[in-house]
Amino acid sequence: MFFCYFIQQIAVKHKPQLRTPVAATAIVYFRRYFASFSYSTCDPSLLAASAVLLAIRSEEAAPASSGIAGARTIATAAKVV
């Protein structure tokens, strides 16, 4: 439950602000991963940032420079933690 809120905070603090489907998709990716694997296999905060980045790409919500979007998402996740 904490990481669902954590993903939503990443989405809210990200500039430009992400749409709700992006955050929802990221939560689904996060939950699907940990339905198959243990929390000890991967750092959940890193996976949350990766799920947001993957959701941005799958929902086609990325700005023109996708490299900057990835760096921004991970930097925002670090600030939230």
Residue, then its C-alpha position, 0 to 999 in steps of 0.5 A: m500500500f505504501f508503494c502505491y502512494f509512493i508511485q502516485q507521489i512520483a507522478v504528482k511531483h514529476k514535471p510536467q504532471l503525469r496523467t492519472p492513467v500513467a500512475a495507475t499503469a505504473i501501480v499495475y506493473f509494480r504489483r505484477y512484478f511483486a506478485s511473482f517475486s519477493y521484495s528481497t529480490c529488488d529495491p522497491s523504490l527503484l522498481a517504483a521509479s522504473a515502473v513509472l518510466l515504463a508506464i510513461r513510455s507505454e502510455e506515450a506520455a513522454p516529452a520529446s526528449s525521453g532521456i531527460a524524462g528517465a533522468r527526471t523520473i529517477a531524480t524525482a523518486a529520489k526526492v520523494v524517498 
